């Protein structure tokens, strides 16, 4: 049995360019990648999770993908400005600790590199463009590595993006 891989997904700057109409124009490409990997599960890691219900958030996804949207990461409030660095990853790890096995496989798709100190698990999008074919290829590369069982975190790894 293939272990699940959790994708922590941001919205603004990923599913659509940041600051433009929130039309989720890049979501079909993300869904195409998810369809290729039946082990993938989506966890919303966007600020939208603080504004909208899970039902409303998951309704953005195609009907066949909706059941694979398994939750939203918790919203942690930083006590100091320095705590903002890596905040999304801490939220993701808290979610994993509460809902998944200890060594769960995960990756993030986000346009803000400071959110994710474990850069080898980050597909960094260009906030002006959203998720692109290049990002899809980088996501597939990570998912293939997880599937093959050859994944290892590399502290010196580069971000999986042309925009790093």
C-alpha positions as CSV (number, residue, x, y, z in Angstrom):
1,X,0.0,0.0,0.0
2,X,1.3,3.5,-0.9
3,X,1.5,5.9,2.0
4,X,-0.3,9.2,1.7
5,X,1.5,12.3,0.8
6,X,0.1,15.5,2.2
7,X,0.3,18.6,0.1
8,X,0.1,21.8,2.1
9,X,-1.5,24.2,-0.4
10,X,-1.5,28.0,-0.3
11,X,-4.0,29.9,-2.5
12,X,-3.0,33.5,-3.2
13,X,0.1,33.4,-5.5
14,X,-0.5,29.7,-6.1
15,X,-4.0,28.9,-7.4
16,X,-4.1,32.4,-9.0
17,X,-1.6,35.3,-9.2
18,X,-1.4,37.3,-6.0
19,X,-3.3,40.6,-6.1
20,X,-5.3,39.7,-9.2
21,X,-8.8,38.4,-9.5
22,X,-9.2,35.3,-7.2
23,X,-10.4,33.1,-10.1
24,X,-8.4,30.0,-9.1
25,X,-7.2,29.7,-12.7
26,X,-4.2,27.5,-11.8
27,X,-6.2,25.1,-9.7
28,X,-7.0,22.7,-12.7
29,X,-3.3,22.2,-13.2
30,X,-2.8,21.4,-9.6
31,X,-5.7,19.0,-9.7
32,X,-4.2,17.3,-12.8
33,X,-1.0,16.6,-10.7
34,X,-3.1,15.3,-7.8
35,X,-5.1,12.9,-10.1
36,X,-1.8,11.3,-11.2
37,X,-0.9,10.4,-7.6
38,X,-3.7,8.7,-5.8
39,X,-1.8,8.9,-2.6
40,X,-1.9,12.7,-2.4
41,X,-4.1,14.5,0.1
42,X,-4.6,18.3,0.2
43,X,-4.4,20.3,3.4
44,X,-5.3,24.0,3.0
45,X,-2.4,26.1,4.3
46,X,-3.7,29.5,3.1
47,X,-4.9,32.4,5.1
48,X,-8.3,31.7,3.5
49,X,-8.7,28.9,6.1
50,X,-9.2,31.7,8.7
51,X,-12.0,33.3,6.7
52,X,-14.0,30.4,5.2
53,X,-15.4,27.1,6.3
54,X,-13.8,23.8,5.1
55,X,-17.0,23.2,3.1
56,X,-16.6,26.5,1.3
57,X,-12.8,26.0,0.8
58,X,-13.2,22.4,-0.6
59,X,-16.0,23.5,-2.9
60,X,-13.3,25.3,-5.0
61,X,-12.0,21.9,-6.0
62,X,-13.3,19.6,-8.7
63,X,-15.8,17.0,-7.5
64,X,-13.3,14.1,-7.8
65,X,-10.6,16.0,-5.9
66,X,-12.9,17.3,-3.1
67,X,-12.7,14.0,-1.0
68,X,-8.9,14.3,-1.0
69,X,-9.1,17.8,0.7
70,X,-8.6,16.4,4.2
71,X,-8.4,19.6,6.3
72,X,-6.7,22.9,7.0
73,X,-3.6,23.5,9.0
74,X,-4.1,25.2,12.3
75,X,-3.7,29.0,12.6
76,X,-0.9,29.8,15.0
77,X,-0.5,33.4,16.2
78,X,3.2,34.4,16.5
79,X,4.2,36.1,19.7
80,X,7.2,38.0,18.2
81,X,8.0,39.1,14.7
82,X,10.8,36.6,14.5
83,X,8.3,33.8,14.9
84,X,6.8,34.6,11.5
85,X,9.7,32.8,9.8
86,X,8.7,29.2,9.2
87,X,5.2,29.7,10.7
88,X,3.4,27.8,8.0
89,X,5.7,24.8,8.4
90,X,5.2,24.8,12.1
91,X,1.4,24.8,11.5
92,X,1.8,22.0,9.0
93,X,3.9,19.9,11.4
94,X,1.3,20.5,14.1
95,X,-1.4,19.3,11.8
96,X,0.6,16.2,10.8
97,X,1.4,15.5,14.5
98,X,-2.3,15.4,15.3
99,X,-3.6,13.6,12.3
100,X,-1.0,11.6,10.5
101,X,1.7,9.1,11.3
102,X,4.9,10.5,12.8
103,X,7.0,10.2,9.7
104,X,4.3,11.3,7.2
105,X,5.3,12.3,3.8
106,X,4.5,15.9,2.9
107,X,5.3,18.8,0.6
108,X,4.2,22.4,0.3
109,X,3.2,24.6,-2.6
110,X,3.5,28.2,-1.7
111,X,4.7,31.5,-3.0
112,X,6.4,32.6,0.2
113,X,9.7,30.9,0.9
114,X,10.0,32.2,4.4
115,X,7.0,30.1,5.4
116,X,8.9,26.8,4.8
117,X,12.4,26.3,6.2
118,X,12.6,22.8,4.9
119,X,13.2,24.0,1.4
120,X,13.7,20.6,-0.1
121,X,9.9,20.0,0.4
122,X,8.8,23.3,-1.1
123,X,7.5,24.0,-4.6
124,X,7.9,27.7,-4.7
125,X,5.6,29.5,-7.2
126,X,6.0,32.9,-8.7
127,X,3.3,35.0,-7.0
128,X,2.8,37.0,-10.2
129,X,2.0,33.9,-12.2
130,X,0.7,31.2,-9.8
131,X,1.2,27.5,-10.3
132,X,2.7,26.8,-13.8
133,X,3.7,23.8,-15.9
134,X,7.2,24.1,-14.4
135,X,5.8,23.9,-10.9
136,X,3.7,20.9,-11.9
137,X,6.9,19.2,-13.1
138,X,8.7,20.0,-9.8
139,X,5.7,18.7,-7.8
140,X,5.7,15.5,-9.8
141,X,9.5,15.1,-9.2
142,X,8.9,15.3,-5.5
143,X,5.9,12.9,-5.6
144,X,7.9,10.4,-7.7
145,X,10.7,10.5,-5.1
146,X,8.2,9.8,-2.3
147,X,6.6,7.0,-4.3
148,X,10.0,5.4,-5.0
149,X,10.9,5.5,-1.3
150,X,14.1,7.3,-2.0
151,X,13.1,10.6,-0.4
152,X,15.5,12.1,2.1
153,X,15.5,15.7,3.4
154,X,18.6,17.6,2.4
155,X,19.4,20.6,4.5
156,X,21.4,22.0,1.6
157,X,18.7,21.3,-1.0
158,X,17.5,24.1,-3.2
159,X,13.9,25.1,-3.6
160,X,12.0,23.3,-6.4
161,X,11.3,26.3,-8.6
162,X,12.8,28.5,-11.2
163,X,12.1,31.5,-8.9
164,X,14.4,30.6,-6.0
